[in-house]
Amino acid sequence: MVRHGRPLVTLVVLVIMGLCASCARETLEADKAAAALRGHERFAQPLVIGLPLGLVQPSHPASVICAARVLARRGDVVVRPSDPPQIELTPQGQRRLGDGGWAVSEARPVRTLAVPVARRELLRVAGIEPTPGGGVLSFDWRWSMTEIGRELRAAGVQLEDWGLRIDDRQTFKGVAELTLSGDHWSIRIARPSPATID
């Protein structure tokens, strides 16, 4: 009479193994979705301030000179003590271009140095809702200050002068649609919060 217990034990073991395999697949899917999101051009794009190169105009905020002095201490720019002051890239600053968001905009009327002050940090994948051919990813993220961003903040540079309000302690929610295209995931960020990804 006890013989019926063995198939029941086998069934329970198979169910548990199936549940564990299902959990592993979900983790793998969340990991793939997180990696795809981190690599997405818009998500990975840093938040930058534009430091004018050349003569500093009276219309520029006082934080421009303060930021330039921080970059000068690092060896990235030289601040010429003329009236008005002049900011120039050093050879070290030239080498930094193209590295992690550093760039020079040649747009007129003023050449500007884009200095990355913060990056988006993916904190967690909150959920994946499967859809035909992909899924809807909900995620939590926050701003993470770059090394230069922390130095500028510590020096008292007012990032608000560039229209930036960065609270690196606040968590934001975002939504992205993922679609499998061949062997890779394509992403459309549907709803960042706040709307700072565009």
C-alpha positions as CSV (number, residue, x, y, z in Angstrom):
1,M,0.0,0.0,0.0
2,V,2.9,2.4,0.6
3,R,4.0,1.9,-3.1
4,H,1.9,4.9,-4.2
5,G,4.1,7.3,-2.2
6,R,7.1,6.9,-4.6
7,P,5.3,8.3,-7.7
8,L,4.0,11.2,-5.5
9,V,7.5,12.0,-4.4
10,T,8.7,11.8,-8.0
11,L,5.9,14.1,-9.1
12,V,6.7,16.6,-6.3
13,V,10.4,16.6,-7.3
14,L,9.6,17.2,-10.9
15,V,7.3,20.1,-10.0
16,I,10.0,21.7,-7.9
17,M,12.6,21.2,-10.6
18,G,10.2,22.8,-13.1
19,L,9.6,25.8,-10.8
20,C,13.3,26.2,-10.3
21,A,14.0,26.1,-14.0
22,S,11.2,28.7,-14.5
23,C,12.8,30.9,-11.9
24,A,16.2,30.6,-13.6
25,R,14.6,31.6,-16.9
26,E,13.0,34.7,-15.4
27,T,16.3,35.7,-13.8
28,L,18.1,35.2,-17.1
29,E,15.4,37.3,-18.9
30,A,15.7,40.1,-16.3
31,D,19.5,40.0,-16.7
32,K,19.3,40.2,-20.5
33,A,16.8,43.1,-20.2
34,A,19.0,45.0,-17.8
35,A,22.0,44.5,-20.0
36,A,20.1,45.7,-23.0
37,L,18.8,48.8,-21.2
38,R,22.3,49.7,-19.8
39,G,23.7,49.5,-23.3
40,H,20.9,51.5,-24.9
41,E,22.3,54.8,-26.4
42,R,19.7,57.1,-24.8
43,F,19.9,55.4,-21.3
44,A,23.7,55.4,-21.3
45,Q,24.0,59.0,-22.5
46,P,25.4,61.2,-19.7
47,L,24.0,64.4,-18.4
48,V,26.4,67.2,-19.4
49,I,27.1,70.8,-18.8
50,G,28.4,73.0,-21.6
51,L,31.5,74.9,-20.7
52,P,32.1,77.7,-23.2
53,L,35.6,77.7,-24.8
54,G,37.2,81.0,-25.7
55,L,36.2,84.3,-24.1
56,V,33.7,84.0,-21.2
57,Q,30.9,86.5,-21.9
58,P,29.3,88.6,-19.2
59,S,26.1,86.8,-20.0
60,H,27.6,83.5,-18.7
61,P,26.8,82.6,-15.1
62,A,29.5,82.9,-12.4
63,S,29.5,79.1,-12.2
64,V,31.3,78.9,-15.6
65,I,34.5,80.3,-14.2
66,C,34.2,78.2,-11.0
67,A,33.7,75.0,-13.2
68,A,36.6,76.1,-15.4
69,R,38.9,76.4,-12.4
70,V,38.0,72.9,-11.3
71,L,38.8,71.6,-14.7
72,A,42.0,73.6,-14.7
73,R,43.1,71.9,-11.4
74,R,42.6,68.6,-13.2
75,G,44.7,69.7,-16.1
76,D,41.8,69.6,-18.7
77,V,41.6,73.4,-19.4
78,V,43.6,76.6,-18.9
79,V,41.8,79.7,-17.7
80,R,43.7,82.7,-19.2
81,P,43.4,85.8,-16.8
82,S,42.3,88.3,-19.4
83,D,39.3,90.6,-19.3
84,P,37.0,88.7,-19.9
85,P,38.7,85.4,-18.9
86,Q,39.4,82.9,-21.7
87,I,39.0,79.1,-21.4
88,E,41.2,76.8,-23.6
89,L,41.5,73.0,-23.8
90,T,44.9,71.6,-22.8
91,P,46.5,68.6,-24.6
92,Q,45.1,66.4,-21.7
93,G,41.7,67.9,-22.3
94,Q,42.0,67.1,-26.0
95,R,42.8,63.5,-25.2
96,R,39.8,63.2,-23.0
97,L,37.4,64.1,-25.9
98,G,35.2,61.1,-26.9
99,D,35.8,59.5,-23.5
100,G,32.6,58.9,-21.7
101,G,30.7,61.9,-23.0
102,W,33.4,64.5,-23.3
103,A,33.0,66.4,-26.6
104,V,33.4,69.8,-28.2
105,S,30.4,71.4,-29.9
106,E,31.5,73.6,-32.8
107,A,28.0,75.1,-32.9
108,R,28.0,78.9,-33.3
109,P,28.2,81.4,-31.7
110,V,30.1,79.7,-28.9
111,R,32.3,76.5,-28.9
112,T,31.4,74.5,-25.8
113,L,33.0,71.6,-24.0
114,A,30.5,69.0,-23.0
115,V,31.5,67.8,-19.5
116,P,29.6,64.7,-18.2
117,V,28.4,65.3,-14.7
118,A,26.0,62.4,-14.1
119,R,24.9,59.1,-15.6
120,R,21.8,57.0,-15.2
121,E,22.3,54.0,-12.9
122,L,19.9,51.1,-13.3
123,L,19.0,50.0,-9.8
124,R,16.7,47.1,-10.6
125,V,14.4,45.5,-13.0
126,A,11.0,45.9,-11.2
127,G,9.2,43.6,-13.6
128,I,8.8,42.2,-17.1
129,E,5.4,41.8,-18.7
130,P,5.6,39.4,-21.6
131,T,4.2,40.5,-24.9
132,P,4.2,38.8,-28.3
133,G,7.9,39.0,-29.5
134,G,9.2,40.8,-26.4
135,G,8.1,42.4,-23.2
136,V,7.4,45.6,-21.3
137,L,10.2,46.3,-18.8
138,S,9.6,48.4,-15.7
139,F,12.7,49.5,-13.9
140,D,14.1,51.8,-11.2
141,W,17.0,54.1,-11.8
142,R,18.8,57.1,-10.4
143,W,21.3,59.7,-11.3
144,S,24.9,58.8,-10.3
145,M,27.4,61.7,-10.3
146,T,30.5,61.2,-12.3
147,E,33.9,61.9,-10.7
148,I,34.0,65.4,-12.3
149,G,30.4,66.0,-11.3
150,R,31.3,65.3,-7.6
151,E,34.3,67.6,-7.9
152,L,32.2,70.4,-9.4
153,R,29.5,70.0,-6.7
154,A,32.1,69.9,-3.9
155,A,33.6,73.2,-5.3
156,G,30.2,74.9,-5.1
157,V,29.5,74.9,-8.8
158,Q,25.7,75.5,-9.2
159,L,24.6,72.9,-11.8
160,E,21.2,74.7,-11.7
161,D,22.9,77.4,-13.7
162,W,22.9,75.0,-16.6
163,G,19.2,74.1,-15.9
164,L,20.1,70.8,-14.1
165,R,18.6,69.6,-10.9
166,I,20.4,66.4,-10.0
167,D,19.3,64.5,-6.9
168,D,21.4,61.4,-6.8
169,R,19.5,60.0,-3.8
170,Q,16.1,60.0,-5.5
171,T,14.9,56.8,-7.3
172,F,12.9,57.2,-10.5
173,K,10.7,54.7,-12.4
174,G,10.9,54.0,-16.1
175,V,9.2,51.8,-18.7
176,A,10.8,50.3,-21.8
177,E,9.4,48.1,-24.6
178,L,11.7,45.3,-25.6
179,T,11.4,43.5,-28.9
180,L,13.5,40.6,-30.1
181,S,15.0,41.5,-33.5
182,G,17.0,38.6,-34.8
183,D,19.6,37.8,-32.1
184,H,19.4,41.0,-30.2
185,W,16.9,43.1,-28.2
186,S,15.7,46.4,-29.5
187,I,14.5,48.9,-27.0
188,R,12.1,51.8,-27.1
189,I,12.1,53.7,-23.8
190,A,8.4,54.5,-23.4
191,R,8.2,56.4,-20.2
192,P,11.2,57.6,-18.2
193,S,10.4,59.4,-15.0
194,P,11.3,62.2,-14.9
195,A,11.3,62.8,-18.6
196,T,15.0,63.4,-18.9
197,I,16.1,60.6,-21.2
198,D,15.1,62.4,-24.3
